[in-house]
């Protein structure tokens, strides 16, 4: 029935509302400035309120930026602080082997810069690589070190030579011998010194001949002949003079002039006639006239009373001493004199004595009763912009006068320890200096006990800001406060005191630092011997040559002639000196540390190269007073001591020659003594002083 009609459509296009969905509308920046981070994604529904039945996509996703270094830039940022609070820190462990090859480990930890503590790794960004890293390491083991061999002990023939051998650590410190594994190299061996041949001139240093002593006729030439220590004992001495000729002289004649005045002012005296050599009416040198020169003398008499008279006695003063810092005064010594001659002080009794003390004018302030104090300048800017750095300041000594005006003086006048001129500081990291705080320690005060385990030292520690102003201690990190107390063990004056104070340590013989004259004086290196006995003795280790010699050859009889004019032979032993002749070298000098005087007859660290042992600072011979062969040397270079200016030498025999040469710095004294079987010896011992620092 319906075939003739068109069937209705079963489908048709229709427009329905759009389906809702979550769409991305924006994203934040990466949370990290380097390495891996996170971005936040913003979504909204395409149909308002139409996505309630739909799952919302993740609102974060990972992001990646070029890798970071292990500094603060890879830390998770805190918007309230800058720079980052958390950062990776690395630290290497010590080498597993004390010496030789070993291993060490590097540990990487997350560090909180606010609390300055290590925290959980979750606070820092993910780390590229492992937290632990192991490397090999190498530490140099202790080794034997040797110094150069000392000169042979023998001047001629067989002797011994020695050298210093010690165990040295990695940083150059001297260690006990047992810390060096290998066998210790030898420190002493035999040696042989060449002996000059009988006709050799090697024994003597010979100078050039001088000009002839005359301009015409026969004269003399002279030269210096110096003994090289030791060799001259075996060799004939070359001549010091020889004749010379300058051809014929002009013929001159002796002529007489006027009589001189009488040589006395009263009573009997002498007058002398002037004699000249003349040639062709001109006065010429006396060599042009034939010797001998005429001598014409006669007696004379001057009327008048010859009462005894003399130059009056007066007080004379030596130069002023340098300014003494303890009381800002100078001193000088007085002596009684008559003309140019020094006499007994009793001759000047009753005469007014010049002043022996006076205040210093230039070096010391005018009034020493007012204190001298240290005044520090402001600290310099911290060397680090952020974190730990260094800073410096000037510290000067000031004196406060009566008008309360401060005057800067030399640092020597401030007796208390000088405050630090360098210190650590924390960089402000861009903040104001007033907001950066650090601890500022003062200088340590004197040790409460000298040479005692009870000693303690204290100092003040204050909190300051970045401009150096003191603030309350609450602003500084309590955990980083430097100590304000410590134990101190120092300033033992003698080896005995050191032994008693450290008795349980079983100290060995060796070099120790002592304070010979109390706590206010400089220290000195002193060798303490016999420490195991409980009664140690002090010695000075001398690096340079120290010797004393009494010459073992003599003239018969002992002569006053010029050296070389009389042949010398072995003594007949009728005099005393040949029985005690010898040549002695000293490796250490015995010291009375209480008086700082050398104990000259202590030969514990000396050896006789030849003959008998000779005390320090003595010399002599039975040769000629015009060329003494006895010699000594005191050489304190390389030590903390000098020879005191109060050390003097004398001879008991007035015919004995003495020549003492002292270096300007008082570290070396050389002596030449001899003639007429005499000795030179120290007067009241060889006194020493501590060398200036």
C-alpha positions as CSV (number, residue, x, y, z in Angstrom):
1,X,0.0,0.0,0.0
2,X,2.9,2.3,0.7
3,X,5.0,1.5,-2.4
4,X,3.9,4.5,-4.2
5,X,4.9,6.8,-1.4
6,X,8.6,7.7,-0.5
7,X,9.7,6.2,2.7
8,X,10.7,8.7,5.5
9,X,14.5,9.2,6.2
10,X,15.9,7.2,9.1
11,X,18.9,9.4,9.8
12,X,19.6,13.1,9.7
13,X,22.4,15.5,10.7
14,X,21.8,17.3,14.0
15,X,23.9,19.9,15.9
16,X,24.4,18.9,19.6
17,X,26.3,21.0,22.2
18,X,30.2,20.4,22.3
19,X,31.5,17.7,24.7
20,X,33.3,19.0,27.7
21,X,37.1,18.3,28.2
22,X,40.1,19.6,30.2
23,X,42.2,22.0,28.2
24,X,45.8,23.4,29.1
25,X,45.7,27.2,29.4
26,X,49.2,28.0,30.8
27,X,52.3,26.8,32.6
28,X,54.8,28.3,35.1
29,X,58.6,28.6,34.7
30,X,60.8,25.7,35.6
31,X,61.4,25.5,39.4
32,X,65.2,25.2,38.9
33,X,67.7,27.5,37.2
34,X,69.9,24.6,36.2
35,X,69.6,20.8,36.2
36,X,66.1,19.1,36.6
37,X,63.0,20.9,37.9
38,X,59.2,21.0,37.9
39,X,56.7,23.1,36.0
40,X,53.1,23.7,37.2
41,X,50.3,23.3,34.4
42,X,47.0,25.3,34.6
43,X,43.8,23.6,33.2
44,X,40.2,24.7,32.7
45,X,37.1,22.8,31.5
46,X,35.9,23.5,27.9
47,X,32.3,23.7,29.1
48,X,31.7,25.5,32.3
49,X,30.9,23.0,35.1
50,X,30.8,20.3,32.5
51,X,33.9,18.3,33.5
52,X,32.8,17.1,36.9
53,X,32.7,13.5,35.6
54,X,36.1,13.8,33.9
55,X,39.5,13.0,35.5
56,X,41.7,16.1,35.6
57,X,45.1,15.6,34.0
58,X,48.4,16.0,36.2
59,X,49.0,19.6,37.1
60,X,52.9,19.2,37.1
61,X,55.5,18.0,34.8
62,X,59.3,17.7,34.7
63,X,61.6,20.2,33.1
64,X,65.3,20.1,32.3
65,X,67.9,22.9,32.1
66,X,71.8,22.5,31.6
67,X,73.5,20.8,34.6
68,X,74.5,22.6,37.7
69,X,77.8,22.8,39.7
70,X,77.8,21.6,43.3
71,X,77.3,25.2,44.7
72,X,74.3,27.0,46.0
73,X,72.7,27.5,42.5
74,X,71.4,23.9,42.4
75,X,69.6,24.2,45.7
76,X,65.8,24.3,46.1
77,X,65.0,28.0,46.2
78,X,63.3,29.6,49.2
79,X,61.5,32.7,48.0
80,X,62.2,34.5,51.3
81,X,66.0,34.2,51.2
82,X,68.9,34.7,48.9
83,X,71.2,33.0,48.1
84,X,69.8,29.4,48.4
85,X,69.6,28.0,51.8
86,X,70.5,24.4,50.8
87,X,73.4,23.3,48.7
88,X,75.7,20.3,48.1
89,X,79.0,20.3,50.0
90,X,81.9,18.0,49.4
91,X,84.6,16.7,51.8
92,X,87.5,14.3,51.4
93,X,88.5,12.0,54.1
94,X,92.1,11.6,55.3
95,X,94.3,9.1,53.5
96,X,93.9,5.6,54.8
97,X,97.7,5.1,54.9
98,X,99.9,7.3,57.2
99,X,102.5,7.1,54.5
100,X,102.8,5.4,51.1
101,X,99.8,4.5,48.9
102,X,96.2,4.4,50.4
103,X,92.7,5.5,49.6
104,X,90.5,8.4,50.5
105,X,86.7,8.9,50.1
106,X,84.9,12.0,49.0
107,X,81.4,12.5,50.6
108,X,78.8,14.8,49.2
109,X,76.2,16.1,51.7
110,X,73.3,18.5,51.6
111,X,74.2,21.6,53.7
112,X,71.9,24.1,55.4
113,X,73.7,27.4,55.4
114,X,71.4,28.9,58.0
115,X,71.9,26.4,60.7
116,X,75.3,25.4,59.3
117,X,74.5,21.7,59.6
118,X,74.2,18.7,57.3
119,X,70.5,17.9,56.5
120,X,68.6,15.2,54.5
121,X,69.4,15.0,50.8
122,X,65.7,15.7,50.0
123,X,66.2,19.4,50.6
124,X,68.7,19.6,47.7
125,X,68.0,19.0,44.1
126,X,68.8,15.6,42.6
127,X,72.5,15.0,42.2
128,X,74.2,14.0,39.0
129,X,76.5,11.2,40.1
130,X,77.0,9.3,43.3
131,X,77.3,10.7,46.8
132,X,80.5,8.7,47.5
133,X,83.7,8.7,45.4
134,X,86.9,6.8,46.2
135,X,90.4,7.8,44.9
136,X,93.9,6.6,45.6
137,X,96.2,8.8,47.6
138,X,99.9,8.9,48.4
139,X,101.7,10.3,51.4
140,X,105.5,10.7,51.4
141,X,107.1,8.5,54.1
142,X,109.7,9.8,56.6
143,X,113.2,9.7,55.1
144,X,116.8,10.1,56.3
145,X,118.3,13.5,55.5
146,X,122.0,14.1,55.6
147,X,124.0,17.3,55.7
148,X,127.4,18.0,54.3
149,X,130.5,16.4,56.0
150,X,132.3,18.7,58.4
151,X,136.0,19.3,57.8
152,X,138.4,16.6,58.8
153,X,139.4,16.7,62.4
154,X,143.0,16.2,61.5
155,X,145.0,19.1,60.2
156,X,147.4,16.6,58.7
157,X,147.1,12.8,58.5
158,X,144.3,10.6,59.7
159,X,141.3,11.9,61.6
160,X,137.5,11.8,61.7
161,X,134.8,13.8,59.9
162,X,131.1,13.9,61.0
163,X,127.8,15.1,59.6
164,X,124.3,15.6,60.9
165,X,121.8,12.8,60.0
166,X,118.2,13.1,61.0
167,X,114.7,11.7,60.2
168,X,112.6,14.1,58.2
169,X,108.8,14.0,57.8
170,X,106.7,15.0,54.8
171,X,106.5,18.6,55.8
172,X,110.1,19.0,56.7
173,X,109.7,18.4,60.4
174,X,112.4,16.5,62.3
175,X,111.0,13.2,63.7
176,X,112.4,10.5,66.1
177,X,114.8,8.1,64.4
178,X,112.4,5.1,64.8
179,X,110.0,6.6,62.4
180,X,112.4,6.1,59.5
181,X,112.3,2.5,58.3
182,X,115.6,2.2,56.5
183,X,119.0,1.8,58.1
184,X,120.4,5.1,59.3
185,X,123.3,6.5,57.2
186,X,126.6,6.8,58.9
187,X,127.3,10.1,60.7
188,X,131.0,9.6,61.3
189,X,133.8,8.2,59.3
190,X,137.6,8.2,59.0
191,X,139.3,10.8,56.9
192,X,142.8,11.7,55.8
193,X,144.1,15.3,55.4
194,X,146.9,15.9,53.0
195,X,150.2,16.8,54.7
196,X,152.3,19.3,52.7
197,X,155.7,18.3,51.6
198,X,158.7,19.5,53.5
199,X,159.6,22.2,50.9
200,X,156.0,23.1,50.1
201,X,154.8,26.7,50.4
202,X,151.2,25.5,50.9
203,X,151.7,25.9,54.6
204,X,152.0,29.7,54.4
205,X,150.1,32.5,52.8
206,X,152.8,34.7,51.3
207,X,152.1,38.3,50.2
208,X,153.9,40.4,47.6
209,X,157.2,42.2,48.3
210,X,156.8,45.9,49.3
211,X,158.7,48.7,47.6
212,X,162.4,49.0,48.6
213,X,162.8,50.9,51.8
214,X,165.3,53.4,50.2
215,X,165.3,55.4,47.1
216,X,169.0,54.8,46.6
217,X,171.7,52.5,48.0
218,X,170.9,49.3,49.9
219,X,167.6,48.8,51.6
220,X,165.0,46.2,52.6
221,X,161.7,44.8,51.2
222,X,159.0,43.4,53.4
223,X,156.0,41.0,52.8
224,X,153.3,39.4,54.9
225,X,153.7,35.7,55.8
226,X,150.6,34.2,57.5
227,X,150.3,30.7,58.9
228,X,147.5,28.6,57.5
229,X,146.2,27.0,60.7
230,X,148.0,23.7,61.3
231,X,150.3,23.5,58.3
232,X,152.9,25.9,59.7
233,X,153.6,23.4,62.5
234,X,155.4,21.2,59.9
235,X,157.1,23.8,57.6
236,X,160.0,26.2,57.8
237,X,158.6,29.8,57.6
238,X,159.5,31.7,54.5
239,X,161.5,35.0,55.0
240,X,159.5,38.2,55.6
241,X,162.4,40.5,54.6
242,X,165.1,40.7,51.9
243,X,167.7,43.2,50.8
244,X,167.2,45.4,47.8
245,X,169.4,47.9,45.9
246,X,168.4,51.2,44.3
247,X,171.8,52.2,42.9
248,X,174.3,54.8,44.2
249,X,173.0,57.7,46.2
250,X,173.8,61.4,45.8
251,X,176.6,62.5,48.1
252,X,175.2,64.3,51.0
253,X,176.8,65.7,54.2
254,X,175.6,65.9,57.7
255,X,175.3,69.5,58.9
256,X,174.3,70.9,62.3
257,X,171.6,73.3,63.1
258,X,170.5,74.9,66.4
259,X,170.4,73.6,69.9
260,X,166.9,72.6,71.1
261,X,165.4,74.0,74.3
262,X,166.0,72.2,77.6
263,X,163.7,69.3,78.0
264,X,162.7,70.2,81.6
265,X,161.1,73.3,83.1
266,X,163.3,73.2,86.3
267,X,166.5,71.6,87.4
268,X,168.8,69.5,85.2
269,X,167.9,68.3,81.8
270,X,169.2,67.6,78.2
271,X,169.5,69.6,75.0
272,X,170.0,68.2,71.6
273,X,171.6,69.6,68.4
274,X,169.6,69.5,65.2
275,X,171.3,67.4,62.5
276,X,170.3,67.6,58.7
277,X,171.5,65.8,55.6
278,X,172.3,68.4,52.8
279,X,173.4,68.0,49.2
280,X,174.1,71.0,46.9
281,X,172.8,73.3,49.7
282,X,169.4,71.5,49.8
283,X,168.1,69.4,52.7
284,X,167.6,65.9,51.3
285,X,166.5,62.5,52.8
286,X,168.8,61.1,55.4
287,X,169.5,58.0,53.3
288,X,171.6,60.3,51.0
289,X,174.1,60.8,53.9
290,X,176.5,58.1,55.1
291,X,175.6,56.5,58.4
292,X,175.8,56.8,61.3
293,X,173.9,60.0,61.9
294,X,175.8,62.2,64.3
295,X,174.2,62.7,67.7
296,X,175.0,65.8,69.7
297,X,173.6,66.1,73.2
298,X,174.5,68.1,76.3
299,X,173.2,68.8,79.7
300,X,171.3,71.9,80.7
301,X,170.0,73.4,83.9
302,X,166.9,75.6,84.4
303,X,166.7,77.6,87.6
304,X,163.5,77.5,89.7
305,X,161.7,75.4,92.2
306,X,160.9,71.9,91.1
307,X,157.9,71.3,93.3
308,X,155.9,68.2,92.4
309,X,152.9,69.1,90.3
310,X,150.4,67.1,88.3
311,X,147.4,67.5,86.2
312,X,144.4,67.9,88.5
313,X,142.1,64.9,89.0
314,X,138.7,65.2,87.4
315,X,135.6,62.9,86.8
316,X,135.3,61.8,83.2
317,X,132.1,60.3,81.8
318,X,131.7,57.6,79.1
319,X,129.0,57.8,76.4
320,X,125.3,57.5,77.4
321,X,123.8,54.1,77.0
322,X,120.8,53.5,74.7
323,X,117.4,54.3,76.2
324,X,116.1,51.7,78.6
325,X,112.5,50.9,78.0
326,X,111.5,49.9,81.5
327,X,112.0,53.4,82.9
328,X,112.8,55.5,79.8
329,X,116.2,56.6,81.1
330,X,119.8,56.5,79.9
331,X,122.9,55.7,82.0
332,X,126.6,56.2,81.7
333,X,129.7,55.3,83.7
334,X,132.2,57.6,85.4
335,X,135.9,57.3,86.0
336,X,138.6,59.4,87.7
337,X,141.3,60.7,85.4
338,X,144.4,62.9,85.5
339,X,145.0,64.2,82.1
340,X,144.6,61.3,79.7
341,X,145.4,58.7,82.4
342,X,142.7,56.8,84.3
343,X,143.4,56.6,88.0
344,X,141.7,55.1,91.1
345,X,138.2,56.6,91.9
346,X,139.5,57.4,95.4
347,X,141.6,60.2,93.9
348,X,138.4,62.1,92.9
349,X,136.8,61.9,96.4
350,X,135.2,65.2,97.3
351,X,134.8,66.3,93.7
352,X,131.3,66.9,92.4
353,X,130.2,63.8,90.4
354,X,128.4,64.3,87.0
355,X,125.0,62.8,86.6
356,X,125.0,59.1,85.7
357,X,121.3,58.9,84.6
358,X,119.0,61.1,82.6
359,X,115.6,60.8,81.0
360,X,115.3,59.9,77.3
361,X,114.4,62.9,75.1
362,X,113.4,61.5,71.8
363,X,112.6,57.8,72.0
364,X,110.6,57.8,75.3
365,X,107.6,59.9,76.0
366,X,108.1,62.6,78.6
367,X,106.0,61.0,81.4
368,X,106.4,57.3,81.8
369,X,103.8,57.1,84.6
370,X,101.0,57.3,82.0
371,X,100.3,53.9,80.3
372,X,101.1,52.8,76.8
373,X,98.2,51.1,75.1
374,X,97.5,49.4,71.8
375,X,95.0,51.2,69.6
376,X,93.6,49.1,66.7
377,X,92.4,50.8,63.4
378,X,89.1,49.8,61.8
379,X,89.0,46.4,60.0
380,X,89.4,46.4,56.3
381,X,86.6,45.2,54.1
382,X,86.1,41.4,54.1
383,X,88.0,39.7,51.2
384,X,85.0,37.5,50.5
385,X,81.8,38.8,49.1
386,X,79.8,35.9,50.5
387,X,81.0,33.3,53.0
388,X,84.3,33.2,55.0
389,X,87.2,35.5,54.1
390,X,90.0,37.5,55.7
391,X,90.4,41.1,56.8
392,X,93.3,43.3,58.1
393,X,93.8,46.3,60.3
394,X,96.6,48.4,61.7
395,X,97.5,48.2,65.4
396,X,99.7,51.0,66.9
397,X,101.1,51.8,70.3
398,X,99.9,55.1,71.9
399,X,101.0,57.1,74.9
400,X,98.5,59.3,76.7
401,X,100.0,62.4,78.1
402,X,98.9,64.7,80.8
403,X,96.7,66.7,78.5
404,X,95.0,63.4,77.6
405,X,96.1,63.7,74.0
406,X,97.3,60.4,72.5
407,X,100.7,60.3,70.9
408,X,101.8,57.3,68.7
409,X,105.1,55.8,69.8
410,X,107.3,52.9,68.9
411,X,105.7,49.4,69.4
412,X,108.4,48.5,71.9
413,X,106.8,50.6,74.6
414,X,103.5,48.6,74.8
415,X,104.2,45.8,77.1
416,X,101.0,43.8,76.7
417,X,100.5,41.4,73.8
418,X,99.8,43.1,70.5
419,X,96.2,42.6,69.2
420,X,95.7,40.6,66.0
421,X,96.3,42.5,62.7
422,X,94.6,39.8,60.6
423,X,91.3,37.9,61.2
424,X,88.6,35.9,59.6
425,X,85.3,37.4,58.5
426,X,82.0,36.5,56.9
427,X,81.1,38.2,53.6
428,X,77.7,40.0,53.7
429,X,76.4,38.3,50.5
430,X,75.0,41.7,49.4
431,X,73.4,42.5,52.8
432,X,74.3,45.5,54.9
433,X,77.6,45.2,56.9
434,X,75.7,46.0,60.0
435,X,73.8,42.8,59.6
436,X,76.9,40.5,59.4
437,X,78.2,39.3,62.7
438,X,81.5,37.5,63.7
439,X,83.4,36.6,66.8
440,X,86.5,38.8,67.5
441,X,89.1,37.2,69.8
442,X,91.6,39.4,71.7
443,X,95.3,38.6,72.5
444,X,96.1,35.9,75.1
445,X,97.3,37.3,78.4
446,X,100.5,36.1,80.2
447,X,100.6,32.4,81.3
448,X,99.5,32.2,85.0
449,X,102.4,29.9,85.9
450,X,105.9,29.7,84.3
451,X,107.2,26.2,83.6
452,X,104.2,24.4,85.2
453,X,101.3,22.3,84.1
454,X,99.0,24.5,86.1
455,X,99.5,27.4,83.7
456,X,96.4,28.9,82.1
457,X,95.8,31.8,79.6
458,X,92.7,33.8,79.0
459,X,91.5,36.3,76.4
460,X,88.3,38.3,75.7
461,X,86.1,37.2,72.8
462,X,83.5,39.7,71.6
463,X,80.8,39.7,68.9
464,X,81.2,42.5,66.3
465,X,79.3,43.5,63.2
466,X,80.7,44.0,59.7
467,X,81.9,47.5,60.5
468,X,83.8,46.4,63.6
469,X,81.4,47.6,66.2
470,X,80.8,45.4,69.3
471,X,77.3,44.1,69.6
472,X,75.5,41.6,71.9
473,X,76.8,38.1,71.8
474,X,73.3,36.7,70.8
475,X,73.9,38.0,67.3
476,X,76.9,35.6,66.8
477,X,76.7,31.9,66.2
478,X,77.4,30.3,69.6
479,X,78.8,27.1,67.9
480,X,81.6,29.1,66.2
481,X,82.8,31.0,69.2
482,X,86.6,30.7,69.6
483,X,87.9,29.5,73.0
484,X,88.7,32.2,75.6
485,X,90.8,29.8,77.9
486,X,93.5,27.4,77.3
487,X,96.3,25.6,79.1
488,X,99.9,26.9,78.7
489,X,103.3,25.3,79.4
490,X,106.1,27.6,78.7
491,X,109.2,29.6,79.7
492,X,111.3,27.1,81.7
493,X,114.6,28.8,82.5
494,X,116.8,25.7,82.9
495,X,117.0,22.1,81.7
496,X,116.5,21.1,85.3
497,X,113.2,22.9,85.5
498,X,112.1,21.4,82.2
499,X,113.0,17.9,83.5
500,X,111.0,18.3,86.7
501,X,108.0,19.7,84.9
502,X,107.9,17.0,82.3
503,X,109.5,14.2,84.3
504,X,106.9,11.5,83.3
505,X,107.7,12.1,79.6
506,X,111.2,10.7,79.9
507,X,112.7,13.5,77.8
508,X,115.8,12.6,75.8
509,X,119.0,14.7,75.4
510,X,118.5,17.3,72.7
511,X,117.6,20.8,71.8
512,X,114.9,22.6,73.9
513,X,113.6,26.1,74.0
514,X,114.5,27.8,77.4
515,X,114.0,31.3,78.8
516,X,117.4,31.9,80.6
517,X,116.6,35.2,82.3
518,X,112.9,35.1,83.1
519,X,109.6,35.5,81.2
520,X,110.3,39.0,79.9
521,X,113.4,38.0,77.9
522,X,113.7,36.2,74.6
523,X,114.0,32.5,74.3
524,X,117.0,30.5,73.3
525,X,117.7,27.0,71.9
526,X,119.8,25.1,74.4
527,X,121.1,21.5,74.3
528,X,120.1,19.6,77.5
529,X,122.5,16.8,78.3
530,X,122.1,14.0,80.9
531,X,118.3,14.4,81.0
532,X,118.0,10.7,82.2
533,X,120.1,11.5,85.3
534,X,117.7,14.1,86.7
535,X,120.6,16.6,86.8
536,X,120.8,17.8,83.3
537,X,123.4,20.3,82.1
538,X,123.1,23.1,79.5
539,X,125.2,23.4,76.3
540,X,125.2,25.6,73.2
541,X,125.4,23.7,70.0
542,X,127.8,25.6,67.8
543,X,127.5,25.2,64.0
544,X,130.8,26.9,63.1
545,X,134.4,26.2,64.0
546,X,135.3,26.9,67.7
547,X,138.8,26.0,68.9
548,X,141.6,26.8,71.3
549,X,145.3,26.3,70.7
550,X,148.5,26.5,72.8
551,X,151.3,26.3,70.2
552,X,153.6,23.3,70.6
553,X,156.8,24.8,69.1
554,X,159.1,27.3,70.8
555,X,162.2,29.4,70.3
556,X,165.2,28.7,72.6
557,X,165.3,30.9,74.4
558,X,161.9,32.6,73.8
559,X,162.8,35.5,71.7
560,X,161.6,39.1,71.2
561,X,163.2,39.0,67.7
562,X,161.1,39.5,64.6
563,X,159.6,36.2,63.3
564,X,161.9,34.5,60.8
565,X,165.1,36.1,62.2
566,X,165.7,33.2,64.6
567,X,165.2,29.6,63.7
568,X,162.8,27.8,66.1
569,X,163.3,24.3,67.5
570,X,161.5,22.0,69.8
571,X,161.3,23.2,73.4
572,X,163.7,21.7,75.9
573,X,160.5,21.4,78.1
574,X,162.0,23.6,80.7
575,X,159.1,26.0,80.5
576,X,155.5,25.2,81.5
577,X,153.7,25.7,78.2
578,X,155.0,22.8,76.1
579,X,153.7,20.4,78.8
580,X,150.1,21.7,78.2
581,X,150.2,22.5,74.5
582,X,147.5,21.3,72.3
583,X,144.7,22.0,69.8
584,X,141.1,21.4,70.8
585,X,137.9,21.7,68.8
586,X,134.5,22.3,70.4
587,X,131.1,21.0,69.1
588,X,129.2,22.4,72.0
589,X,130.0,25.0,74.7
590,X,129.1,24.3,78.3
591,X,126.9,27.1,79.7
592,X,126.1,28.3,83.2
593,X,122.6,29.3,82.3
594,X,122.0,31.3,85.5
595,X,124.9,33.7,84.8
596,X,125.1,33.1,81.0
597,X,128.8,32.3,81.4
598,X,130.7,29.7,79.4
599,X,132.2,26.9,81.5
600,X,135.5,26.8,79.7
601,X,137.0,23.6,81.1
602,X,134.0,21.3,80.3
603,X,135.2,19.1,77.4
604,X,132.2,16.8,77.2
605,X,131.6,17.8,73.6
606,X,135.2,18.6,72.6
607,X,138.0,16.6,71.3
608,X,141.8,17.1,71.3
609,X,143.0,17.2,67.7
610,X,146.5,17.3,69.1
611,X,148.1,17.4,72.5
612,X,146.2,18.3,75.7
613,X,142.7,19.7,76.0
614,X,142.7,23.5,76.1
615,X,140.0,25.5,77.8
616,X,137.6,27.7,75.7
617,X,139.1,31.2,75.0
618,X,142.7,30.4,76.0
619,X,145.8,30.6,73.8
620,X,149.5,31.0,74.1
621,X,153.0,29.9,73.0
622,X,156.7,30.0,73.7
623,X,157.4,31.6,70.4
624,X,157.9,35.4,69.7
625,X,155.8,38.2,71.0
626,X,156.0,39.8,67.6
627,X,154.2,36.9,65.9
628,X,152.1,35.0,68.4
629,X,151.1,31.5,67.2
630,X,148.6,30.7,70.0
631,X,145.0,31.2,68.8
632,X,141.4,30.7,69.8
633,X,138.0,31.3,68.1
634,X,134.5,31.6,69.6
635,X,131.9,31.6,66.9
636,X,128.3,31.8,67.9
637,X,126.7,32.2,64.5
638,X,123.6,30.1,64.1
639,X,122.8,30.3,67.9
640,X,120.7,32.5,70.1
641,X,123.7,34.0,71.9
642,X,126.4,36.6,71.4
643,X,129.6,37.4,73.3
644,X,128.9,40.1,75.9
645,X,130.8,43.3,75.6
646,X,131.7,42.8,79.2
647,X,133.9,39.8,78.3
648,X,137.6,40.8,78.5
649,X,140.9,38.9,78.1
650,X,144.2,39.5,79.9
651,X,147.8,38.2,80.0
652,X,149.7,37.5,83.2
653,X,153.1,38.1,81.6
654,X,153.6,41.7,80.5
655,X,155.9,40.6,77.7
656,X,153.2,38.3,76.2
657,X,151.4,39.7,73.2
658,X,147.6,39.7,72.9
659,X,145.3,40.6,70.0
660,X,141.6,40.2,70.3
661,X,139.4,40.8,67.2
662,X,135.6,41.0,67.8
663,X,133.0,41.1,65.0
664,X,130.6,44.1,65.0
665,X,127.6,41.9,65.8
666,X,129.5,40.2,68.8
667,X,128.9,36.7,67.4
668,X,132.6,36.0,66.7
669,X,135.7,36.6,68.7
670,X,139.2,35.7,67.4
671,X,142.3,35.8,69.6
672,X,146.1,35.6,68.9
673,X,148.3,35.4,72.0
674,X,151.8,34.3,72.8
675,X,155.5,35.2,73.4
676,X,157.7,34.6,76.4
677,X,155.8,31.4,77.3
678,X,152.7,33.3,78.2
679,X,148.9,32.7,78.0
680,X,145.9,34.9,77.4
681,X,142.8,34.0,79.4
682,X,139.3,35.4,79.9
683,X,138.9,37.8,82.7
684,X,136.2,36.6,85.1
685,X,134.9,34.1,82.4
686,X,133.4,34.4,79.0
687,X,130.1,36.2,79.5
688,X,127.3,35.9,76.9
689,X,124.1,37.8,76.2
690,X,121.0,36.7,74.4
691,X,121.1,37.8,70.7
692,X,118.6,40.5,69.8
693,X,115.6,39.3,67.9
